[in-house]
Structure formats: structure tokens, C-alpha cells
Amino acid sequence: MCAATGSREYARRVSTCVFCGILAGRVPGLVVLDEPDLLAFLDTRPLFAGHVLLVPRVHVATLAELPEALVAPLFGAARRLSSAVERGLGAEGSFVAMNNRVSQSVPHLHVHVVPRTKGDGLRGFFWPRTRYASDDAAREVQAKIVAALT
């Protein structure tokens, strides 16, 4: 792990991590999946509407630091979310990705699950970020994904 969970360094990382803030309820997030070890929520600067971030509740920065017991739950949830964003949003497919350190805007392990359609303009690793038109528009997308997960 990035630090022993009882250490001051770990506490500092958790206290300054925006994803840990979402997990703790200090930072708002539109949650689409809430499980004992994982949380998934809409990205506030999505590539496309329905761009979800899946995070472990334990603060780790990279996949290598993820406890072995969380590997299967994390990838199982990513698999379910990829299907849910496709079904819930009528997407033709999905893009599932993870950065380790480089290009990782928040140093807390997270899986991107992005709905895709043919001709959507996403090319390689050029990620043109957008914003939701309104909070209501984001909540509507959130509801569609949650409904598709059930």
C-alpha cells in the first residue's frame, strides 16, 4: 500500500485526496455504485455524459498497491459498469481505462468507464473533457446508469 493505514503520511494523503473526500461524504459526488469496498460516481469533467470513475474505498495510488483481495471486486464492478453505461445510455460500446501515476490527475486508483459511440471523436489518448449542461442533466445520467445496474 502507499503507506501503512495508521501512519501520518497515509492520513495526510487521505485528508487531501478529493476521491477520499467523496468516499467520506465531504465532497459531493453523483454515485452510481456503492459497495462495501468500492464506490463509482460520475466524473465532473467527463469525456462524454456517463463517464464513471470507480475507486476502491482504501486509499491506494496505483494498481500495484491494491490489496489482492480487492482485485476481483474492482474488475468485476468495472465489468458491470461497462455494461450498465452501454445499456443505460444506449451507447454502442465502452472504454475502460486506468492510469498509474502518469496522467493520473488524482493520485487515488480509479478506473474510467466511458460510454462510446461510433464517430464520437475520441481518438487515442486525446481526452477532450467537457462538463454537464446542468446538475439536473448529470443526475439524469446518474439515474440511467443506476437503473441499468439493477
HUZI-V958634 format. One record per residue. RES is the residue in one small letter. NEAR is the number of other ideal C-beta (glycine too) atoms within 12 Angstrom. Layout:
BEGIN
RES:NEAR ; RES:NEAR
END
This chain:
BEGIN
m:23 ; c:28 ; a:19 ; a:14 ; t:18 ; g:10 ; s:14 ; r:12 ; e:17 ; y:22 ; a:17 ; r:15 ; r:27 ; v:30 ; s:16 ; t:18 ; c:31 ; v:27 ; f:36 ; c:32 ; g:22 ; i:30 ; l:31 ; a:17 ; g:13 ; r:15 ; v:21 ; p:17 ; g:30 ; l:33 ; v:28 ; v:38 ; l:39 ; d:22 ; e:22 ; p:14 ; d:24 ; l:34 ; l:36 ; a:43 ; f:38 ; l:43 ; d:40 ; t:26 ; r:20 ; p:33 ; l:33 ; f:33 ; a:34 ; g:44 ; h:44 ; v:51 ; l:43 ; l:48 ; v:45 ; p:38 ; r:30 ; v:31 ; h:37 ; v:34 ; a:31 ; t:20 ; l:25 ; a:15 ; e:25 ; l:31 ; p:21 ; e:13 ; a:12 ; l:27 ; v:21 ; a:15 ; p:27 ; l:34 ; f:21 ; g:20 ; a:34 ; a:35 ; r:21 ; r:31 ; l:44 ; s:35 ; s:24 ; a:33 ; v:46 ; e:28 ; r:23 ; g:31 ; l:36 ; g:20 ; a:32 ; e:16 ; g:22 ; s:35 ; f:31 ; v:28 ; a:27 ; m:29 ; n:21 ; n:19 ; r:17 ; v:11 ; s:15 ; q:23 ; s:19 ; v:27 ; p:27 ; h:37 ; l:37 ; h:43 ; v:41 ; h:39 ; v:45 ; v:37 ; p:36 ; r:28 ; t:21 ; k:9 ; g:9 ; d:23 ; g:14 ; l:26 ; r:12 ; g:9 ; f:13 ; f:10 ; w:23 ; p:17 ; r:17 ; t:21 ; r:18 ; y:23 ; a:13 ; s:11 ; d:15 ; d:12 ; a:19 ; a:30 ; r:22 ; e:21 ; v:34 ; q:36 ; a:22 ; k:28 ; i:42 ; v:28 ; a:16 ; a:28 ; l:28 ; t:13
END
